[in-house]
Amino acid sequence: MSLEEAAEYALSTETDQPEATTEQELSVYDEQMENLTPREREVAILVAHGLTNRQIASELSISERTAGNHVARILKKLELHARAQIASRASEGQLLTPEQG
């Protein structure tokens, strides 16, 4: 591949990635979300709303460390690496209902 071809490829808007999440991926997401405890689901919703561990702790009357532990377990159970991914997964798994989001 020439330098010009490489630059054109890099700047192209076409991707090989699927546009939408497949139904199979959604079922895996739903299954993983079901593995969360009710408290973890509650914390996931608060994370999805952008709350910090301190704010989650205040909202749920728990310690900040406990809130952090919940977030860490959620990340591990959902095989994620960042809080933003929890928010994305929460919306994909429809954890956020209209009255919550």
C-alpha positions as CSV (number, residue, x, y, z in Angstrom):
1,M,0.0,0.0,0.0
2,S,1.4,3.4,-1.0
3,L,1.6,6.3,1.4
4,E,-1.2,8.0,-0.5
5,E,-3.4,4.9,-0.3
6,A,-2.7,4.6,3.5
7,A,-3.6,8.2,4.1
8,E,-6.8,7.9,2.1
9,Y,-7.7,4.7,4.0
10,A,-7.0,6.3,7.4
11,L,-9.1,9.3,6.5
12,S,-12.0,7.4,5.0
13,T,-15.3,7.3,6.9
14,E,-16.0,3.7,6.1
15,T,-15.4,1.1,8.8
16,D,-15.7,-2.6,9.0
17,Q,-17.4,-2.4,12.3
18,P,-21.2,-3.2,12.5
19,E,-23.4,-0.2,12.8
20,A,-25.7,-1.5,15.4
21,T,-25.4,-3.9,18.3
22,T,-26.6,-7.4,17.4
23,E,-29.4,-9.2,19.2
24,Q,-26.9,-11.8,20.4
25,E,-24.7,-9.0,22.0
26,L,-27.8,-7.5,23.6
27,S,-28.8,-10.8,25.2
28,V,-25.3,-11.2,26.6
29,Y,-25.6,-7.6,28.0
30,D,-29.0,-8.5,29.6
31,E,-27.6,-11.7,31.1
32,Q,-24.6,-9.8,32.6
33,M,-26.9,-7.1,34.0
34,E,-29.1,-9.8,35.7
35,N,-25.9,-11.0,37.5
36,L,-25.8,-7.7,39.4
37,T,-27.3,-7.6,42.9
38,P,-30.1,-5.1,43.4
39,R,-27.7,-2.8,45.2
40,E,-25.2,-3.0,42.3
41,R,-28.0,-2.2,39.8
42,E,-28.9,0.8,41.9
43,V,-25.2,1.9,42.0
44,A,-24.9,1.3,38.2
45,I,-27.9,3.6,37.6
46,L,-26.3,6.3,39.7
47,V,-23.0,5.9,37.9
48,A,-24.9,6.2,34.6
49,H,-26.3,9.5,35.9
50,G,-22.7,10.7,36.3
51,L,-22.5,10.6,40.1
52,T,-19.1,10.2,41.8
53,N,-18.4,7.6,44.5
54,R,-18.8,10.3,47.1
55,Q,-22.2,11.4,45.7
56,I,-23.4,7.7,45.4
57,A,-22.3,7.2,49.1
58,S,-24.3,10.2,50.2
59,E,-27.4,9.2,48.1
60,L,-27.4,5.6,49.5
61,S,-26.2,6.3,53.0
62,I,-23.1,4.1,52.6
63,S,-19.4,4.9,52.9
64,E,-17.5,6.2,49.9
65,R,-15.3,3.1,50.1
66,T,-18.3,0.8,49.9
67,A,-19.6,2.8,46.9
68,G,-16.2,2.3,45.2
69,N,-16.3,-1.4,46.0
70,H,-19.7,-1.7,44.4
71,V,-18.4,0.1,41.3
72,A,-15.4,-2.2,41.1
73,R,-17.6,-5.3,41.3
74,I,-19.9,-3.9,38.6
75,L,-16.9,-3.3,36.4
76,K,-15.7,-6.8,37.0
77,K,-19.0,-8.6,36.5
78,L,-19.8,-6.7,33.3
79,E,-16.2,-7.1,32.1
80,L,-15.7,-3.4,31.7
81,H,-12.8,-1.0,32.3
82,A,-14.4,2.5,32.8
83,R,-17.4,4.1,34.5
84,A,-18.5,5.5,31.2
85,Q,-18.9,1.9,30.0
86,I,-21.3,1.3,32.9
87,A,-23.4,4.1,31.7
88,S,-23.5,2.8,28.2
89,R,-24.3,-0.7,29.3
90,A,-27.0,0.5,31.7
91,S,-28.8,2.2,28.7
92,E,-28.3,-0.8,26.5
93,G,-29.7,-3.1,29.2
94,Q,-32.5,-0.6,29.6
95,L,-31.7,-0.1,33.3
96,L,-32.5,3.5,32.8
97,T,-36.3,3.9,32.6
98,P,-37.9,7.1,31.4
99,E,-38.6,8.3,34.9
100,Q,-34.9,7.6,35.9
101,G,-33.2,9.0,32.9
